[in-house]
């Protein structure tokens, strides 16, 4: 028997109970494949969908699966080149916004850090539904641990991926910088959704993203 998998599922069940007390909807998938199938089942035909720059989504193969499905209006930021402001506005009005999260607490709160702010803006307001993917590697005890996880575990590899000139890209740990390339400009804690079940959170029993 896989006792670690059982422990993850039990922990996820507890977190989902807390998530739903916060007016959000929670799910658990043991694998990336199950997660991808669930996400696709949640997106209605002829709806518009887009996503932030999420490694979790890519690792689940969701962008490719949506393209193969072919019955949605995919708003793909890669097609906008240097017209990012136009993309941000269209993404803000999408039916579905897909994203990862930087951390989720045992009490069901999300914490996200953003450079430009468009991702957290769409989480807070705009798209009709937001679907958040969270590998169980993103689970932390509380908001303080979430902050430390993001600054020292999530942001350094992300700045390296984005080829940013920041202290954390050079050292692998947060330098609390004010660099022009800083990706930690907006820090958002989502403790509750005002609109019931606008935000859907899928916990995945594998490591996803940074």
N, CA, C and O of each residue as an XYZ file, in Angstrom:
840
protein
N       0.844     -1.202      0.000
C       0.000      0.000      0.000
C       0.877      1.250      0.000
O       1.933      1.272      0.632
N       0.444      2.271     -0.700
C       1.191      3.521     -0.773
C       0.705      4.434      0.353
O      -0.277      5.161      0.206
N       1.417      4.377      1.480
C       0.983      5.134      2.648
C       1.145      6.641      2.447
O       0.362      7.432      2.972
N       2.167      7.030      1.682
C       2.364      8.457      1.405
C       1.194      9.003      0.600
O       0.697     10.093      0.883
N       0.753      8.248     -0.405
C      -0.393      8.674     -1.215
C      -1.647      8.782     -0.360
O      -2.443      9.706     -0.528
N      -1.819      7.838      0.554
C      -2.974      7.892      1.444
C      -2.926      9.122      2.337
O      -3.943      9.777      2.566
N      -1.730      9.428      2.839
C      -1.580     10.599      3.709
C      -1.889     11.888      2.951
O      -2.540     12.784      3.488
N      -1.420     11.984      1.699
C      -1.696     13.172      0.881
C      -3.195     13.333      0.660
O      -3.729     14.438      0.752
N      -3.867     12.227      0.370
C      -5.304     12.298      0.122
C      -6.068     12.730      1.371
O      -7.008     13.521      1.288
N      -5.661     12.212      2.524
C      -6.325     12.596      3.782
C      -6.076     14.071      4.094
O      -6.980     14.782      4.534
N      -4.841     14.523      3.863
C      -4.528     15.932      4.092
C      -5.326     16.814      3.136
O      -5.854     17.852      3.538
N      -5.413     16.401      1.873
C      -6.174     17.168      0.879
C      -7.642     17.261      1.286
O      -8.257     18.319      1.156
N      -8.201     16.162      1.776
C      -9.601     16.160      2.199
C      -9.834     17.187      3.290
O     -10.838     17.899      3.276
N      -8.900     17.266      4.244
C      -9.009     18.249      5.322
C      -8.930     19.675      4.785
O      -9.685     20.550      5.210
N      -8.004     19.903      3.839
C      -7.859     21.247      3.254
C      -9.110     21.622      2.477
O      -9.561     22.765      2.545
N      -9.676     20.675      1.740
C     -10.877     20.947      0.942
C     -12.036     21.367      1.840
O     -12.817     22.245      1.472
N     -12.155     20.758      2.994
C     -13.208     21.171      3.942
C     -13.033     22.633      4.340
O     -14.014     23.364      4.475
N     -11.794     23.054      4.527
C     -11.505     24.454      4.884
C     -11.754     25.370      3.681
O     -12.301     26.463      3.832
N     -11.351     24.921      2.490
C     -11.576     25.694      1.264
C     -13.061     26.009      1.098
O     -13.435     27.141      0.791
N     -13.897     24.999      1.304
C     -15.324     25.172      1.038
C     -15.998     26.041      2.088
O     -17.047     26.627      1.821
N     -15.419     26.134      3.269
C     -15.911     27.083      4.265
C     -15.581     28.512      3.859
O     -16.165     29.468      4.370
N     -14.644     28.640      2.938
C     -14.228     29.954      2.442
C     -14.942     30.329      1.144
O     -14.507     31.235      0.433
N     -16.028     29.639      0.840
C     -16.887     29.957     -0.311
C     -16.259     29.567     -1.647
O     -16.679     30.046     -2.701
N     -15.243     28.687     -1.596
C     -14.618     28.194     -2.814
C     -14.929     26.700     -2.936
O     -15.415     26.089     -1.984
N     -14.654     26.117     -4.090
C     -14.921     24.696     -4.317
C     -13.600     23.946     -4.416
O     -12.690     24.376     -5.125
N     -13.494     22.839     -3.714
C     -12.253     22.074     -3.714
C     -12.409     20.679     -4.288
O     -13.486     20.086     -4.223
N     -11.322     20.157     -4.855
C     -11.282     18.825     -5.465
C      -9.922     18.202     -5.155
O      -8.962     18.898     -4.826
N      -9.865     16.878     -5.267
C      -8.572     16.198     -5.147
C      -8.412     15.225     -6.304
O      -9.322     14.458     -6.616
N      -7.239     15.264     -6.939
C      -6.873     14.312     -7.980
C      -5.533     13.702     -7.595
O      -4.609     14.421     -7.216
N      -5.424     12.406     -7.689
C      -4.187     11.735     -7.301
C      -3.052     11.993     -8.288
O      -1.883     12.014     -7.903
N      -3.398     12.190     -9.566
C      -2.362     12.322    -10.603
C      -2.617     13.518    -11.514
O      -3.711     14.083    -11.537
N      -1.585     13.887    -12.258
C      -1.696     14.976    -13.239
C      -2.728     14.638    -14.303
O      -3.465     15.511    -14.762
N      -2.780     13.367    -14.695
C      -3.714     12.948    -15.744
C      -5.164     13.111    -15.280
O      -6.019     13.572    -16.037
N      -5.428     12.732    -14.041
C      -6.770     12.909    -13.483
C      -7.122     14.390    -13.413
O      -8.254     14.785    -13.692
N      -6.145     15.196    -13.041
C      -6.356     16.641    -12.945
C      -6.718     17.225    -14.308
O      -7.665     18.004    -14.418
N      -5.976     16.854    -15.335
C      -6.241     17.375    -16.682
C      -7.645     16.995    -17.139
O      -8.354     17.817    -17.719
N      -8.045     15.764    -16.882
C      -9.388     15.315    -17.275
C     -10.460     16.106    -16.543
O     -11.476     16.481    -17.129
N     -10.230     16.359    -15.258
C     -11.201     17.131    -14.476
C     -11.316     18.554    -15.003
O     -12.423     19.065    -15.172
N     -10.179     19.198    -15.265
C     -10.204     20.579    -15.771
C     -10.984     20.650    -17.077
O     -11.837     21.522    -17.248
N     -10.695     19.739    -17.993
C     -11.396     19.765    -19.282
C     -12.889     19.523    -19.124
O     -13.688     20.081    -19.877
N     -13.276     18.702    -18.161
C     -14.705     18.437    -17.942
C     -15.426     19.648    -17.370
O     -16.644     19.768    -17.506
N     -14.685     20.544    -16.734
C     -15.282     21.720    -16.104
C     -15.510     22.864    -17.094
O     -16.309     23.764    -16.835
N     -14.808     22.825    -18.221
C     -14.875     23.924    -19.191
C     -15.940     23.617    -20.240
O     -15.842     22.625    -20.962
N     -16.934     24.455    -20.318
C     -18.059     24.232    -21.226
C     -17.671     24.546    -22.674
O     -16.762     25.335    -22.934
N     -18.377     23.913    -23.601
C     -18.170     24.180    -25.017
C     -18.466     25.645    -25.335
O     -19.316     26.274    -24.704
N     -17.750     26.171    -26.322
C     -17.962     27.527    -26.830
C     -17.688     28.618    -25.799
O     -18.165     29.745    -25.932
N     -16.923     28.276    -24.784
C     -16.556     29.280    -23.793
C     -15.148     29.798    -24.089
O     -14.387     29.164    -24.820
N     -14.811     30.941    -23.521
C     -13.469     31.495    -23.691
C     -12.618     31.111    -22.486
O     -13.089     31.114    -21.349
N     -11.373     30.784    -22.752
C     -10.488     30.310    -21.676
C      -9.073     30.811    -21.905
O      -8.607     30.887    -23.042
N      -8.396     31.150    -20.821
C      -6.996     31.555    -20.893
C      -6.313     31.160    -19.593
O      -6.941     30.586    -18.704
N      -5.021     31.470    -19.487
C      -4.283     31.057    -18.300
C      -3.085     31.959    -18.079
O      -2.636     32.666    -18.982
N      -2.576     31.917    -16.846
C      -1.351     32.636    -16.524
C      -0.144     31.790    -16.925
O      -0.294     30.693    -17.464
N       1.038     32.304    -16.659
C       2.255     31.576    -17.021
C       2.558     30.481    -16.016
O       3.515     30.587    -15.249
N       1.749     29.428    -16.015
C       1.807     28.392    -14.985
C       2.558     27.153    -15.439
O       2.220     26.556    -16.461
N       3.576     26.765    -14.681
C       4.270     25.508    -14.942
C       3.363     24.323    -14.634
O       3.444     23.288    -15.296
N       2.502     24.470    -13.635
C       1.593     23.376    -13.248
C       0.674     23.001    -14.407
O       0.465     21.819    -14.682
N       0.128     24.003    -15.082
C      -0.741     23.741    -16.231
C       0.018     23.037    -17.340
O      -0.492     22.097    -17.948
N       1.239     23.491    -17.605
C       2.045     22.883    -18.657
C       2.380     21.439    -18.317
O       2.341     20.569    -19.187
N       2.710     21.179    -17.058
C       3.079     19.831    -16.648
C       1.889     18.873    -16.740
O       2.070     17.668    -16.917
N       0.679     19.406    -16.620
C      -0.526     18.585    -16.785
C      -0.957     18.475    -18.238
O      -1.874     17.718    -18.557
N      -0.298     19.234    -19.134
C      -0.613     19.174    -20.557
C      -1.932     19.819    -20.932
O      -2.503     19.509    -21.978
N      -2.420     20.716    -20.085
C      -3.756     21.270    -20.301
C      -3.840     22.187    -21.526
O      -4.811     22.073    -22.273
N      -2.886     23.087    -21.777
C      -2.994     23.921    -22.994
C      -3.108     23.090    -24.274
O      -3.915     23.405    -25.149
N      -2.298     22.025    -24.385
C      -2.337     21.183    -25.571
C      -3.675     20.439    -25.680
O      -4.231     20.304    -26.771
N      -4.178     19.963    -24.552
C      -5.440     19.219    -24.549
C      -6.607     20.133    -24.928
O      -7.542     19.697    -25.600
N      -6.556     21.381    -24.505
C      -7.602     22.332    -24.882
C      -7.548     22.612    -26.384
O      -8.581     22.699    -27.049
N      -6.334     22.752    -26.904
C      -6.187     22.994    -28.344
C      -6.715     21.809    -29.152
O      -7.355     21.992    -30.187
N      -6.444     20.600    -28.676
C      -6.920     19.400    -29.365
C      -8.439     19.299    -29.320
O      -9.071     18.827    -30.266
N      -9.018     19.751    -28.204
C     -10.470     19.667    -28.071
C     -11.157     20.544    -29.115
O     -12.142     20.131    -29.727
N     -10.644     21.736    -29.313
C     -11.075     22.573    -30.422
C     -12.458     23.184    -30.332
O     -12.940     23.732    -31.324
N     -13.121     23.111    -29.181
C     -14.472     23.676    -29.088
C     -14.545     24.859    -28.140
O     -15.623     25.231    -27.676
N     -13.375     25.456    -27.852
C     -13.314     26.632    -26.975
C     -12.586     27.770    -27.689
O     -11.802     27.545    -28.611
N     -12.855     28.964    -27.254
C     -12.106     30.124    -27.742
C     -10.915     30.324    -26.807
O     -11.048     30.907    -25.731
N      -9.764     29.839    -27.229
C      -8.565     29.939    -26.402
C      -7.900     31.289    -26.621
O      -7.559     31.644    -27.749
N      -7.720     32.031    -25.552
C      -7.025     33.320    -25.609
C      -5.571     33.048    -25.231
O      -5.234     32.973    -24.049
N      -4.730     32.903    -26.222
C      -3.343     32.477    -26.022
C      -2.420     33.686    -26.035
O      -2.280     34.363    -27.054
N      -1.800     33.948    -24.908
C      -0.938     35.133    -24.811
C       0.230     35.076    -25.783
O       0.761     36.117    -26.170
N       0.637     33.875    -26.182
C       1.772     33.727    -27.098
C       1.480     34.346    -28.464
O       2.400     34.671    -29.215
N       0.195     34.507    -28.778
C      -0.181     35.058    -30.078
C      -0.204     36.589    -30.097
O      -0.422     37.194    -31.147
N       0.023     37.218    -28.931
C      -0.111     38.676    -28.854
C       1.219     39.416    -28.945
O       1.243     40.643    -29.051
N       2.326     38.675    -28.904
C       3.618     39.320    -29.059
C       3.829     40.447    -28.067
O       3.762     40.244    -26.855
N       4.090     41.657    -28.601
C       4.309     42.804    -27.712
C       3.012     43.547    -27.388
O       3.053     44.631    -26.806
N       1.863     42.978    -27.757
C       0.566     43.610    -27.453
C      -0.014     43.029    -26.162
O      -1.162     42.586    -26.122
N       0.804     43.040    -25.111
C       0.405     42.390    -23.870
C      -0.786     43.066    -23.198
O      -1.619     42.389    -22.595
N      -0.876     44.384    -23.293
C      -2.007     45.084    -22.662
C      -3.330     44.622    -23.273
O      -4.330     44.481    -22.568
N      -3.331     44.390    -24.577
C      -4.523     43.886    -25.247
C      -4.870     42.486    -24.727
O      -6.035     42.167    -24.493
N      -3.837     41.666    -24.554
C      -4.073     40.318    -24.019
C      -4.636     40.383    -22.603
O      -5.595     39.681    -22.281
N      -4.040     41.227    -21.754
C      -4.482     41.306    -20.359
C      -5.963     41.663    -20.270
O      -6.695     41.104    -19.453
N      -6.394     42.586    -21.104
C      -7.794     43.011    -21.081
C      -8.708     41.870    -21.520
O      -9.749     41.636    -20.906
N      -8.322     41.161    -22.579
C      -9.139     40.034    -23.039
C      -9.173     38.920    -22.003
O     -10.217     38.306    -21.784
N      -8.039     38.657    -21.366
C      -7.977     37.607    -20.347
C      -8.892     37.942    -19.175
O      -9.494     37.058    -18.567
N      -8.983     39.217    -18.874
C      -9.782     39.681    -17.738
C     -11.272     39.429    -17.962
O     -12.047     39.391    -17.006
N     -11.669     39.259    -19.212
C     -13.086     39.041    -19.534
C     -13.372     37.596    -19.945
O     -14.461     37.306    -20.441
N     -12.420     36.688    -19.747
C     -12.599     35.291    -20.145
C     -13.645     34.603    -19.272
O     -13.890     35.002    -18.133
N     -14.252     33.568    -19.831
C     -15.187     32.753    -19.041
C     -14.433     31.943    -17.990
O     -14.899     31.782    -16.862
N     -13.252     31.433    -18.379
C     -12.448     30.625    -17.460
C     -11.005     31.136    -17.453
O     -10.405     31.381    -18.500
N     -10.479     31.285    -16.257
C      -9.067     31.644    -16.104
C      -8.397     30.513    -15.339
O      -8.819     30.181    -14.232
N      -7.354     29.917    -15.916
C      -6.642     28.806    -15.305
C      -5.301     29.287    -14.764
O      -4.626     30.095    -15.402
N      -4.918     28.801    -13.604
C      -3.663     29.251    -13.008
C      -3.171     28.241    -11.976
O      -3.933     27.407    -11.487
N      -1.888     28.333    -11.658
C      -1.357     27.622    -10.517
C      -1.464     28.524     -9.304
O      -2.068     29.594     -9.375
N      -0.891     28.107     -8.206
C      -0.803     28.973     -7.033
C       0.582     28.802     -6.440
O       1.189     27.739     -6.562
N       1.077     29.836     -5.804
C       2.408     29.752     -5.209
C       2.408     28.986     -3.890
O       3.405     28.362     -3.526
N       1.279     29.038     -3.174
C       1.179     28.300     -1.911
C      -0.280     28.209     -1.491
O      -1.088     29.079     -1.817
N      -0.612     27.135     -0.756
C      -1.926     26.996     -0.147
C      -1.724     26.482      1.273
O      -0.962     25.541      1.496
N      -2.401     27.094      2.223
C      -2.215     26.705      3.619
C      -3.117     25.542      4.003
O      -4.083     25.234      3.304
N      -2.794     24.903      5.114
C      -3.620     23.822      5.640
C      -5.016     24.315      5.987
O      -5.953     23.525      6.098
N      -5.149     25.625      6.158
C      -6.446     26.212      6.479
C      -7.200     26.692      5.237
O      -8.256     27.313      5.355
N      -6.658     26.406      4.041
C      -7.373     26.695      2.807
C      -7.191     28.072      2.221
O      -7.967     28.469      1.352
N      -6.195     28.818      2.662
C      -5.916     30.139      2.100
C      -4.867     30.022      0.993
O      -3.957     29.198      1.077
N      -5.000     30.852     -0.042
C      -4.031     30.907     -1.124
C      -3.120     32.109     -0.928
O      -3.561     33.159     -0.460
N      -1.852     31.958     -1.285
C      -0.966     33.119     -1.375
C      -0.289     33.101     -2.728
O       0.229     32.073     -3.163
N      -0.297     34.255     -3.396
C       0.338     34.392     -4.697
C       1.129     35.684     -4.776
O       0.691     36.732     -4.302
N       2.303     35.588     -5.384
C       3.156     36.751     -5.635
C       3.253     36.938     -7.141
O       3.401     35.970     -7.887
N       3.171     38.175     -7.581
C       3.134     38.464     -9.015
C       4.027     39.652     -9.337
O       4.182     40.573     -8.535
N       4.606     39.612    -10.520
C       5.437     40.722    -10.961
C       4.619     41.828    -11.575
O       4.686     42.975    -11.133
N       3.843     41.494    -12.596
C       3.032     42.494    -13.297
C       1.684     42.733    -12.617
O       1.170     43.851    -12.622
N       1.117     41.679    -12.034
C      -0.163     41.804    -11.335
C      -1.360     41.292    -12.098
O      -2.447     41.187    -11.530
N      -1.192     40.963    -13.398
C      -2.345     40.523    -14.195
C      -2.908     39.185    -13.710
O      -4.119     38.969    -13.752
N      -2.035     38.294    -13.251
C      -2.494     36.976    -12.792
C      -3.320     37.096    -11.516
O      -4.412     36.534    -11.420
N      -2.795     37.831    -10.537
C      -3.556     37.960     -9.285
C      -4.803     38.819     -9.488
O      -5.801     38.641     -8.790
N      -4.746     39.754    -10.445
C      -5.932     40.567    -10.742
C      -7.068     39.679    -11.239
O      -8.217     39.854    -10.834
N      -6.748     38.722    -12.122
C      -7.775     37.824    -12.650
C      -8.279     36.860    -11.588
O      -9.441     36.455    -11.618
N      -7.421     36.492    -10.658
C      -7.860     35.664     -9.533
C      -8.878     36.415     -8.684
O      -9.874     35.840     -8.245
N      -8.629     37.683     -8.459
C      -9.473     38.478     -7.569
C     -10.801     38.847     -8.217
O     -11.850     38.774     -7.577
N     -10.755     39.246     -9.496
C     -11.954     39.803    -10.132
C     -11.825     39.720    -11.644
O     -10.725     39.841    -12.184
N     -12.944     39.514    -12.329
C     -12.916     39.525    -13.793
C     -13.504     38.273    -14.394
O     -14.713     38.205    -14.615
N     -12.662     37.260    -14.672
C     -13.182     36.037    -15.300
C     -14.318     35.417    -14.495
O     -14.353     35.500    -13.267
N     -15.247     34.792    -15.220
C     -16.421     34.215    -14.555
C     -16.031     33.103    -13.585
O     -16.555     33.038    -12.473
N     -15.115     32.227    -13.999
C     -14.645     31.141    -13.155
C     -13.117     31.111    -13.163
O     -12.487     31.355    -14.193
N     -12.535     30.811    -12.011
C     -11.092     30.656    -11.899
C     -10.813     29.235    -11.419
O     -11.365     28.796    -10.410
N      -9.955     28.516    -12.145
C      -9.587     27.156    -11.772
C      -8.113     27.168    -11.381
O      -7.248     27.495    -12.194
N      -7.839     26.812    -10.139
C      -6.492     26.870     -9.577
C      -5.960     25.450     -9.395
O      -6.612     24.618     -8.765
N      -4.771     25.171     -9.949
C      -4.122     23.885     -9.751
C      -3.061     24.023     -8.670
O      -2.260     24.958     -8.691
N      -3.058     23.084     -7.723
C      -2.078     23.133     -6.637
C      -1.553     21.737     -6.346
O      -2.252     20.915     -5.754
N      -0.316     21.469     -6.766
C       0.325     20.224     -6.362
C       0.481     20.223     -4.843
O       0.565     21.284     -4.224
N       0.520     19.043     -4.252
C       0.619     18.965     -2.796
C       1.956     19.490     -2.274
O       2.112     19.689     -1.070
N       2.925     19.716     -3.169
C       4.170     20.367     -2.773
C       3.964     21.837     -2.426
O       4.851     22.458     -1.841
N       2.809     22.405     -2.778
C       2.530     23.808     -2.478
C       1.881     23.994     -1.097
O       1.660     25.126     -0.666
N       1.579     22.894     -0.407
C       0.886     22.984      0.879
C       1.856     23.416      1.979
O       2.944     22.858      2.123
N       1.440     24.418      2.748
C       2.246     24.930      3.864
C       1.366     25.050      5.105
O       0.141     24.972      5.022
N       2.000     25.239      6.239
C       1.247     25.290      7.506
C       0.376     26.528      7.617
O      -0.792     26.445      7.996
N       0.957     27.691      7.281
C       0.234     28.942      7.490
C       0.756     30.011      6.532
O       1.632     29.751      5.707
N       0.204     31.210      6.657
C       0.570     32.308      5.758
C       2.043     32.693      5.891
O       2.679     33.024      4.891
N       2.587     32.658      7.084
C       4.005     32.994      7.253
C       4.893     32.018      6.504
O       5.853     32.421      5.848
N       4.575     30.735      6.599
C       5.349     29.736      5.877
C       5.133     29.877      4.370
O       6.048     29.643      3.581
N       3.914     30.261      3.975
C       3.636     30.483      2.551
C       4.551     31.575      1.995
O       5.114     31.437      0.909
N       4.687     32.654      2.753
C       5.526     33.774      2.325
C       6.977     33.329      2.148
O       7.623     33.659      1.153
N       7.478     32.575      3.126
C       8.865     32.119      3.054
C       9.053     31.114      1.917
O      10.081     31.125      1.239
N       8.066     30.250      1.711
C       8.156     29.285      0.621
C       8.261     29.989     -0.730
O       9.088     29.639     -1.571
N       7.409     30.979     -0.911
C       7.378     31.673     -2.199
C       8.673     32.429     -2.449
O       9.245     32.350     -3.536
N       9.126     33.150     -1.460
C      10.302     33.979     -1.663
C      11.566     33.150     -1.887
O      12.440     33.552     -2.656
N      11.672     31.996     -1.222
C      12.926     31.246     -1.264
C      12.882     29.945     -2.054
O      13.930     29.376     -2.359
N      11.671     29.457     -2.396
C      11.572     28.204     -3.141
C      10.927     28.387     -4.517
O      11.307     27.709     -5.472
N       9.958     29.293     -4.624
C       9.243     29.473     -5.887
C       9.854     30.570     -6.757
O      10.039     30.380     -7.959
N      10.161     31.701     -6.158
C      10.632     32.842     -6.953
C      12.006     32.631     -7.596
O      12.178     32.989     -8.761
N      12.998     32.062     -6.883
C      14.319     31.915     -7.531
C      14.292     31.111     -8.834
O      14.829     31.588     -9.834
N      13.686     29.902     -8.874
C      13.667     29.199    -10.165
C      12.829     29.907    -11.221
O      13.098     29.791    -12.416
N      11.809     30.645    -10.774
C      10.976     31.370    -11.731
C      11.759     32.505    -12.386
O      11.625     32.737    -13.587
N      12.570     33.210    -11.610
C      13.385     34.291    -12.196
C      14.435     33.712    -13.152
O      14.770     34.328    -14.164
N      14.943     32.533    -12.824
C      15.901     31.883    -13.729
C      15.211     31.502    -15.035
O      15.755     31.718    -16.118
N      14.001     30.930    -14.927
C      13.232     30.563    -16.119
C      12.957     31.784    -16.993
O      13.043     31.716    -18.219
N      12.625     32.908    -16.341
C      12.271     34.127    -17.067
C      13.486     34.972    -17.452
O      13.349     36.025    -18.075
N      14.683     34.495    -17.074
C      15.943     35.186    -17.376
C      15.948     36.600    -16.810
O      16.296     37.558    -17.500
N      15.558     36.714    -15.545
C      15.540     38.004    -14.871
C      16.885     38.260    -14.174
O      17.569     37.334    -13.737
N      17.230     39.525    -14.091
C      18.462     39.927    -13.419
C      18.126     40.353    -11.989
O      17.988     41.539    -11.693
N      18.001     39.370    -11.124
C      17.655     39.626     -9.716
C      18.623     38.885     -8.807
O      19.268     37.930     -9.240
N      18.736     39.314     -7.544
C      19.604     38.597     -6.610
C      19.235     37.121     -6.470
O      20.116     36.266     -6.379
N      17.933     36.820     -6.453
C      17.542     35.414     -6.252
C      17.893     34.549     -7.455
O      18.121     33.348     -7.308
N      17.939     35.143     -8.636
C      18.357     34.387     -9.823
C      19.839     34.050     -9.741
O      20.284     33.039    -10.284
N      20.601     34.899     -9.059
C      22.048     34.690     -8.936
C      22.415     33.783     -7.771
O      23.380     33.023     -7.847
N      21.623     33.867     -6.670
C      21.999     33.146     -5.445
C      21.070     31.993     -5.089
O      21.437     31.130     -4.291
N      19.862     31.965     -5.675
C      18.903     30.923     -5.346
C      18.116     31.185     -4.083
O      17.372     30.320     -3.623
N      18.273     32.381     -3.511
C      17.487     32.737     -2.327
C      17.074     34.198     -2.405
O      17.724     34.999     -3.077
N      16.000     34.541     -1.720
C      15.462     35.895     -1.789
C      16.442     36.932     -1.258
O      17.058     36.751     -0.208
N      16.571     38.030     -2.011
C      17.406     39.142     -1.570
C      16.580     40.346     -1.178
O      17.125     41.428     -0.961
N      15.245     40.169     -1.083
C      14.321     41.255     -0.749
C      14.622     42.480     -1.614
O      14.746     43.598     -1.112
N      14.736     42.246     -2.915
C      15.272     43.262     -3.819
C      14.228     44.280     -4.269
O      13.023     44.073     -4.127
N      14.724     45.369     -4.810
C      13.928     46.387     -5.477
C      14.371     46.492     -6.933
O      14.298     47.558     -7.545
N      14.825     45.380     -7.467
C      15.352     45.328     -8.825
C      14.270     45.675     -9.845
O      13.100     45.364     -9.625
N      14.638     46.314    -10.958
C      13.667     46.538    -12.043
C      13.073     45.233    -12.558
O      11.973     45.236    -13.111
N      13.778     44.121    -12.387
C      13.307     42.820    -12.836
C      12.550     42.056    -11.750
O      12.181     40.901    -11.959
N      12.320     42.667    -10.620
C      11.662     41.989     -9.495
C      10.313     41.397     -9.918
O       9.513     42.072    -10.565
N      10.066     40.138     -9.551
C       8.776     39.511     -9.858
C       7.888     39.415     -8.617
O       6.826     38.794     -8.660
N       8.313     40.015     -7.535
C       7.570     39.949     -6.269
C       6.989     41.322     -5.911
O       7.214     41.832     -4.813
N       6.244     41.908     -6.842
C       5.705     43.247     -6.628
C       4.338     43.253     -5.957
O       4.023     44.158     -5.185
N       3.535     42.248     -6.251
C       2.186     42.154     -5.688
C       2.087     40.878     -4.860
O       2.385     39.791     -5.354
N       1.674     41.006     -3.616
C       1.512     39.852     -2.735
C       0.050     39.786     -2.324
O      -0.457     40.693     -1.663
N      -0.631     38.702     -2.719
C      -2.077     38.608     -2.502
C      -2.423     37.348     -1.712
O      -2.003     36.246     -2.066
N      -3.189     37.523     -0.644
C      -3.727     36.397      0.116
C      -5.219     36.302     -0.188
O      -5.962     37.266     -0.005
N      -5.645     35.137     -0.652
C      -7.065     34.901     -0.904
C      -7.601     34.064      0.253
O      -7.376     32.855      0.310
N      -8.300     34.703      1.158
C      -8.815     34.000      2.339
C     -10.268     33.565      2.167
O     -10.774     32.729      2.916
N     -10.940     34.155      1.150
C     -12.346     33.815      0.927
C     -12.778     34.360     -0.433
O     -12.248     35.373     -0.891
N     -13.720     33.706     -1.070
C     -14.325     34.225     -2.289
C     -15.678     34.827     -1.943
O     -16.518     34.162     -1.337
N     -15.892     36.073     -2.321
C     -17.202     36.681     -2.057
C     -18.293     35.958     -2.837
O     -19.371     35.682     -2.309
N     -17.996     35.651     -4.121
C     -18.968     34.948     -4.958
C     -18.795     33.444     -4.767
O     -17.710     32.913     -5.001
N     -19.829     32.770     -4.353
C     -19.749     31.348     -4.029
C     -19.316     30.520     -5.236
O     -19.902     30.609     -6.315
N     -18.280     29.715     -5.028
C     -17.767     28.772     -6.017
C     -17.329     29.418     -7.332
O     -17.343     28.769     -8.378
N     -16.944     30.678     -7.282
C     -16.291     31.278     -8.452
C     -14.895     30.679     -8.606
O     -14.437     30.432     -9.722
N     -14.228     30.450     -7.484
C     -12.871     29.906     -7.486
C     -12.928     28.407     -7.185
O     -13.480     27.984     -6.170
N     -12.345     27.615     -8.090
C     -12.270     26.167     -7.929
C     -10.794     25.791     -7.740
O      -9.943     26.173     -8.542
N     -10.505     25.046     -6.683
C      -9.119     24.682     -6.376
C      -8.965     23.173     -6.472
O      -9.658     22.423     -5.785
N      -8.048     22.735     -7.335
C      -7.793     21.310     -7.516
C      -6.446     20.970     -6.878
O      -5.397     21.403     -7.356
N      -6.486     20.201     -5.807
C      -5.266     19.694     -5.185
C      -4.856     18.419     -5.906
O      -5.685     17.550     -6.179
N      -3.567     18.319     -6.212
C      -3.050     17.180     -6.983
C      -1.984     16.464     -6.159
O      -1.065     17.088     -5.628
N      -2.124     15.142     -6.064
C      -1.221     14.358     -5.229
C       0.161     14.132     -5.812
O       0.775     13.095     -5.558
N       0.658     15.075     -6.583
C       2.008     15.043     -7.144
C       2.611     16.438     -7.027
O       1.899     17.412     -6.782
N       3.924     16.526     -7.203
C       4.570     17.837     -7.225
C       4.324     18.499     -8.567
O       4.533     17.895     -9.620
N       3.875     19.753     -8.519
C       3.636     20.529     -9.722
C       4.275     21.907     -9.581
O       4.159     22.555     -8.542
N       4.937     22.333    -10.621
C       5.473     23.692    -10.637
C       6.546     23.922     -9.594
O       7.135     22.986     -9.053
N       6.789     25.228     -9.322
C       7.851     25.620     -8.384
C       7.275     25.781     -6.979
O       8.008     26.108     -6.045
